[in-house]
Amino acid sequence: MNMHMNLFTASSLVFLINLPFGYWRANETKFSSGWFLSVHLPVPFVIAVRLLSGLGWQFATFPAMVGAFFLGQLAGGGVLRLRRNRSAVRLSSCLVWDVVGTVRDSLGRFLRP
């Protein structure tokens, strides 16, 4: 049971790590250098999660980890498409920057007299 808990935790981390990279990828032209970087830069983080979680390289863990990787990328791209539909503001390729800017703008509107 312990391996399954580690696999669930590691897969969740891989999913979360890939959200901003999927957001970035969705804003890039397909097969551009930014697109390739957004797909390949999270790989060292995924390897680190694998090693730190103690999963090692067991073949049985690959479907969950690869699935979490692609679902994170897909969900990050979905967030960008959702934001584009609801936002009149030009969005960047960085999820964190866009969220901080949105919160700052919302607080500014809320705090204005």
N, C-alpha and C positions, 0 to 999 in steps of 0.2 A: 504493500500500500504506500510505503514511503516513496518509491520510485514514481508512482502516479501523482503524488502531491508535488514532487519536484518537477515532473513533466508539466503539470498544469501551471505551476508558478513560472517556470521558464518560458512556456509558450505564451503566457500572458505578458511577460516582460518583452518578448520578441514582438508581439502584436503592438504593444505601446511604443516601443522603439521605432517601429516602422510607420506609425501614423504621420509624423512630420515629414518623413522621407516620401511617403505616398502623396502628401499634399504638394511637396516640391515637384515630384515627378509629373503630377497632373498639370502643372503650370509650365512645363517645358515642352518644346517641340520633340516629337518622337524621334529617337535615335540621335539626339544632339548630345554634346558632352555633358550638359547638366542632367539630362535624362539618364545617361549611363551612370553618372555619379550618384544620383538619387537612388538608383537600384543597387549599386555595389558598395556604397559607403557603409550601410548598416551591417554588412557581413562580418567585419571584425567585432562589432558589438554582439552579434548573435553568437559568434564563436566564444567570446568572453562569457556570455550568459550560460552557454553550454558547459564550459569548464567550471565556472563558479557554482553552478547548481549541482555538480557532481554527476551529471547524466553521462558524460563521456561521449562515445560515438556509437552507441548501440543502435543498430538498424531500426529497431522498433520505435525509436524516438523520432525518426526523420519525418514521418507523415505529419505528426503534430507540429513539429518545429517549422517545416516548410509551409504547412498550411497557415500557421500563425504569421509567418513572414508575408505571404501573399495577401492574406486577409487584412493585415495592417496596412499594406500598400494600397489595397483597394479601398479600404475605409478612409484613409487619408485623402485619396483622390475624390472620394464621395463628399467629404467635408468641404473641399474646395468648390466642387460643383454646386453644392447646397448654398455656400456663402455667396457665390457669384450670382445665383438666382435672387437672393434677398438683399444684396448690397449694392448701393449706388457708388460706393467708394472703390477706387482701384485697389486690387489686392496684389500683394507681393507673392513670392514663392516660399516665404517662410511662415509657417503656421504660428510660431511663437510671436513673431513681430506683428502679424495681423491680429492675433488675439489681444496683445498688449495695446495696440492702437485702437481697437474697437472698445476695449474697456476704458481707456483714457478718454476717447471721444464721448462715450456714454456718461462717464462721470462728469465730464465738462458740461454736457448738456443738463445733467441733473443738478449740478451745483450752481449753475448760472441763475441769477435772480430774475 
